[in-house]
Amino acid sequence: MAKEGYTTQQHREWLTVTLTKIKGDVGHIKEKVEKNEEHLSKLNDRVGKSENKISAIQGIGSVVALIFGTIFGFLFNNE
């Protein structure tokens, strides 16, 4: 923070330097956030594809279970 006894010009210079540093930091943070958003978007796409594949496998498993259940039902019901 600015020290007591600064002249107006010294305070302006200090303030300019400080704001320049902050502006640089904000720019760096924005770049990192944009990279994180891109990466998150890729991960969301991968998760969506995985969810679709899991749903397909569950559907196939349900059909196979139904078929086996029907076959076993006929086999053991005929006795």
Secondary structure as the mmCIF struct_conf table of DSSP 4:
data_model
#
loop_
_struct_conf.conf_type_id
_struct_conf.id
_struct_conf.beg_label_comp_id
_struct_conf.beg_label_asym_id
_struct_conf.beg_label_seq_id
_struct_conf.end_label_comp_id
_struct_conf.end_label_asym_id
_struct_conf.end_label_seq_id
HELX_LH_PP_P HELX_LH_PP_P1 ALA A 2 LYS A 3
TURN_TY1_P TURN_TY1_P1 GLU A 4 GLY A 5
HELX_RH_AL_P HELX_RH_AL_P1 THR A 8 ASN A 77
#
